[in-house]
Amino acid sequence: MSAIAWPAGVNNKAYGVTVGYVGNTQSQEYDSGRVVTYAKNTRTIRKFSVKFRWTKAEKKLFDTWFRISLGGGAGTFLFRDLSGGDYNTEYRLSSVPEGSGQRYNEWAMEFTEA
């Protein structure tokens, strides 16, 4: 399955972006007490916590996209690069989106590089 586009008509201007990393080490402890640590993967994957402010209409478009197109978060999607690049990057949702609000909806979610 290839990455799908961010839903048309939904604000993609994230705010409150924080960056972190997915753990990429594994350790082995020997009987002698020696501990050896090595990388699990050849690249370190970043994760981004983001927030959005949407109208009711945008929230409805996002809901349909999330449930149907993205399969409830099972797929990957293209979104503008959150590390400042002028291109799209492939991400996956690493947490279930949560939102609140009446007239405007404040949504928080976490993207992980795919």
C-alpha positions as protocol buffer text, in pm:
chain_id: "A"
residue {
  index: 1
  type: MET
  ca { x: 0 y: 0 z: 0 }
}
residue {
  index: 2
  type: SER
  ca { x: 147 y: 335 z: -95 }
}
residue {
  index: 3
  type: ALA
  ca { x: 123 y: 657 z: 102 }
}
residue {
  index: 4
  type: ILE
  ca { x: -192 y: 862 z: 54 }
}
residue {
  index: 5
  type: ALA
  ca { x: -223 y: 1238 z: 40 }
}
residue {
  index: 6
  type: TRP
  ca { x: -327 y: 1453 z: 335 }
}
residue {
  index: 7
  type: PRO
  ca { x: -702 y: 1520 z: 295 }
}
residue {
  index: 8
  type: ALA
  ca { x: -785 y: 1810 z: 65 }
}
residue {
  index: 9
  type: GLY
  ca { x: -961 y: 2094 z: 241 }
}
residue {
  index: 10
  type: VAL
  ca { x: -808 y: 2019 z: 583 }
}
residue {
  index: 11
  type: ASN
  ca { x: -570 y: 2274 z: 735 }
}
residue {
  index: 12
  type: ASN
  ca { x: -214 y: 2138 z: 732 }
}
residue {
  index: 13
  type: LYS
  ca { x: -54 y: 2420 z: 931 }
}
residue {
  index: 14
  type: ALA
  ca { x: 62 y: 2234 z: 1240 }
}
residue {
  index: 15
  type: TYR
  ca { x: 159 y: 2429 z: 1551 }
}
residue {
  index: 16
  type: GLY
  ca { x: 323 y: 2335 z: 1878 }
}
residue {
  index: 17
  type: VAL
  ca { x: 547 y: 2090 z: 1694 }
}
residue {
  index: 18
  type: THR
  ca { x: 786 y: 1898 z: 1919 }
}
residue {
  index: 19
  type: VAL
  ca { x: 1040 y: 1647 z: 1794 }
}
residue {
  index: 20
  type: GLY
  ca { x: 1171 y: 1329 z: 1951 }
}
residue {
  index: 21
  type: TYR
  ca { x: 1325 y: 1001 z: 1843 }
}
residue {
  index: 22
  type: VAL
  ca { x: 1210 y: 643 z: 1838 }
}
residue {
  index: 23
  type: GLY
  ca { x: 1447 y: 422 z: 2039 }
}
residue {
  index: 24
  type: ASN
  ca { x: 1696 y: 255 z: 1808 }
}
residue {
  index: 25
  type: THR
  ca { x: 1920 y: 60 z: 2044 }
}
residue {
  index: 26
  type: GLN
  ca { x: 1921 y: -287 z: 2184 }
}
residue {
  index: 27
  type: SER
  ca { x: 2143 y: -406 z: 2466 }
}
residue {
  index: 28
  type: GLN
  ca { x: 2284 y: -745 z: 2554 }
}
residue {
  index: 29
  type: GLU
  ca { x: 2413 y: -810 z: 2906 }
}
residue {
  index: 30
  type: TYR
  ca { x: 2654 y: -1096 z: 2957 }
}
residue {
  index: 31
  type: ASP
  ca { x: 2709 y: -1303 z: 3272 }
}
residue {
  index: 32
  type: SER
  ca { x: 3038 y: -1120 z: 3324 }
}
residue {
  index: 33
  type: GLY
  ca { x: 2845 y: -793 z: 3363 }
}
residue {
  index: 34
  type: ARG
  ca { x: 2962 y: -652 z: 3030 }
}
residue {
  index: 35
  type: VAL
  ca { x: 2686 y: -473 z: 2838 }
}
residue {
  index: 36
  type: VAL
  ca { x: 2699 y: -436 z: 2461 }
}
residue {
  index: 37
  type: THR
  ca { x: 2464 y: -192 z: 2290 }
}
residue {
  index: 38
  type: TYR
  ca { x: 2401 y: -176 z: 1917 }
}
residue {
  index: 39
  type: ALA
  ca { x: 2165 y: -11 z: 1671 }
}
residue {
  index: 40
  type: LYS
  ca { x: 1852 y: -204 z: 1569 }
}
residue {
  index: 41
  type: ASN
  ca { x: 1814 y: -20 z: 1238 }
}
residue {
  index: 42
  type: THR
  ca { x: 2045 y: 168 z: 1004 }
}
residue {
  index: 43
  type: ARG
  ca { x: 1856 y: 495 z: 1044 }
}
residue {
  index: 44
  type: THR
  ca { x: 1713 y: 674 z: 1344 }
}
residue {
  index: 45
  type: ILE
  ca { x: 1345 y: 753 z: 1308 }
}
residue {
  index: 46
  type: ARG
  ca { x: 1201 y: 1081 z: 1434 }
}
residue {
  index: 47
  type: LYS
  ca { x: 857 y: 1138 z: 1582 }
}
residue {
  index: 48
  type: PHE
  ca { x: 670 y: 1467 z: 1591 }
}
residue {
  index: 49
  type: SER
  ca { x: 390 y: 1573 z: 1825 }
}
residue {
  index: 50
  type: VAL
  ca { x: 168 y: 1820 z: 1641 }
}
residue {
  index: 51
  type: LYS
  ca { x: -150 y: 2019 z: 1697 }
}
residue {
  index: 52
  type: PHE
  ca { x: -407 y: 2153 z: 1454 }
}
residue {
  index: 53
  type: ARG
  ca { x: -701 y: 2391 z: 1477 }
}
residue {
  index: 54
  type: TRP
  ca { x: -987 y: 2294 z: 1249 }
}
residue {
  index: 55
  type: THR
  ca { x: -1339 y: 2404 z: 1176 }
}
residue {
  index: 56
  type: LYS
  ca { x: -1629 y: 2157 z: 1202 }
}
residue {
  index: 57
  type: ALA
  ca { x: -1614 y: 2101 z: 826 }
}
residue {
  index: 58
  type: GLU
  ca { x: -1239 y: 2028 z: 835 }
}
residue {
  index: 59
  type: LYS
  ca { x: -1288 y: 1792 z: 1130 }
}
residue {
  index: 60
  type: LYS
  ca { x: -1552 y: 1603 z: 933 }
}
residue {
  index: 61
  type: LEU
  ca { x: -1323 y: 1573 z: 628 }
}
residue {
  index: 62
  type: PHE
  ca { x: -1037 y: 1452 z: 850 }
}
residue {
  index: 63
  type: ASP
  ca { x: -1263 y: 1200 z: 1023 }
}
residue {
  index: 64
  type: THR
  ca { x: -1370 y: 1047 z: 692 }
}
residue {
  index: 65
  type: TRP
  ca { x: -1009 y: 1041 z: 566 }
}
residue {
  index: 66
  type: PHE
  ca { x: -881 y: 883 z: 891 }
}
residue {
  index: 67
  type: ARG
  ca { x: -1147 y: 613 z: 915 }
}
residue {
  index: 68
  type: ILE
  ca { x: -1179 y: 520 z: 548 }
}
residue {
  index: 69
  type: SER
  ca { x: -874 y: 626 z: 346 }
}
residue {
  index: 70
  type: LEU
  ca { x: -612 y: 579 z: 620 }
}
residue {
  index: 71
  type: GLY
  ca { x: -780 y: 269 z: 762 }
}
residue {
  index: 72
  type: GLY
  ca { x: -798 y: 406 z: 1116 }
}
residue {
  index: 73
  type: GLY
  ca { x: -427 y: 486 z: 1117 }
}
residue {
  index: 74
  type: ALA
  ca { x: -304 y: 163 z: 953 }
}
residue {
  index: 75
  type: GLY
  ca { x: -169 y: 335 z: 640 }
}
residue {
  index: 76
  type: THR
  ca { x: 97 y: 594 z: 574 }
}
residue {
  index: 77
  type: PHE
  ca { x: 40 y: 943 z: 438 }
}
residue {
  index: 78
  type: LEU
  ca { x: 227 y: 1232 z: 279 }
}
residue {
  index: 79
  type: PHE
  ca { x: 258 y: 1555 z: 475 }
}
residue {
  index: 80
  type: ARG
  ca { x: 484 y: 1857 z: 441 }
}
residue {
  index: 81
  type: ASP
  ca { x: 824 y: 1789 z: 595 }
}
residue {
  index: 82
  type: LEU
  ca { x: 810 y: 1880 z: 964 }
}
residue {
  index: 83
  type: SER
  ca { x: 1186 y: 1927 z: 995 }
}
residue {
  index: 84
  type: GLY
  ca { x: 1172 y: 2231 z: 766 }
}
residue {
  index: 85
  type: GLY
  ca { x: 1225 y: 2086 z: 419 }
}
residue {
  index: 86
  type: ASP
  ca { x: 1035 y: 2215 z: 117 }
}
residue {
  index: 87
  type: TYR
  ca { x: 892 y: 1874 z: 21 }
}
residue {
  index: 88
  type: ASN
  ca { x: 653 y: 1606 z: 144 }
}
residue {
  index: 89
  type: THR
  ca { x: 760 y: 1326 z: 377 }
}
residue {
  index: 90
  type: GLU
  ca { x: 591 y: 993 z: 439 }
}
residue {
  index: 91
  type: TYR
  ca { x: 455 y: 956 z: 795 }
}
residue {
  index: 92
  type: ARG
  ca { x: 238 y: 723 z: 995 }
}
residue {
  index: 93
  type: LEU
  ca { x: 23 y: 809 z: 1295 }
}
residue {
  index: 94
  type: SER
  ca { x: 184 y: 664 z: 1606 }
}
residue {
  index: 95
  type: SER
  ca { x: -102 y: 765 z: 1834 }
}
residue {
  index: 96
  type: VAL
  ca { x: -474 y: 795 z: 1789 }
}
residue {
  index: 97
  type: PRO
  ca { x: -571 y: 1157 z: 1713 }
}
residue {
  index: 98
  type: GLU
  ca { x: -760 y: 1333 z: 1990 }
}
residue {
  index: 99
  type: GLY
  ca { x: -958 y: 1653 z: 1967 }
}
residue {
  index: 100
  type: SER
  ca { x: -1194 y: 1878 z: 2152 }
}
residue {
  index: 101
  type: GLY
  ca { x: -1393 y: 2193 z: 2098 }
}
residue {
  index: 102
  type: GLN
  ca { x: -1721 y: 2313 z: 1958 }
}
residue {
  index: 103
  type: ARG
  ca { x: -1687 y: 2587 z: 1698 }
}
residue {
  index: 104
  type: TYR
  ca { x: -1317 y: 2524 z: 1639 }
}
residue {
  index: 105
  type: ASN
  ca { x: -1161 y: 2188 z: 1711 }
}
residue {
  index: 106
  type: GLU
  ca { x: -815 y: 2156 z: 1864 }
}
residue {
  index: 107
  type: TRP
  ca { x: -654 y: 1828 z: 1760 }
}
residue {
  index: 108
  type: ALA
  ca { x: -333 y: 1665 z: 1884 }
}
residue {
  index: 109
  type: MET
  ca { x: -154 y: 1370 z: 1726 }
}
residue {
  index: 110
  type: GLU
  ca { x: 187 y: 1215 z: 1681 }
}
residue {
  index: 111
  type: PHE
  ca { x: 352 y: 1151 z: 1343 }
}
residue {
  index: 112
  type: THR
  ca { x: 638 y: 903 z: 1301 }
}
residue {
  index: 113
  type: GLU
  ca { x: 861 y: 897 z: 993 }
}
residue {
  index: 114
  type: ALA
  ca { x: 773 y: 592 z: 783 }
}
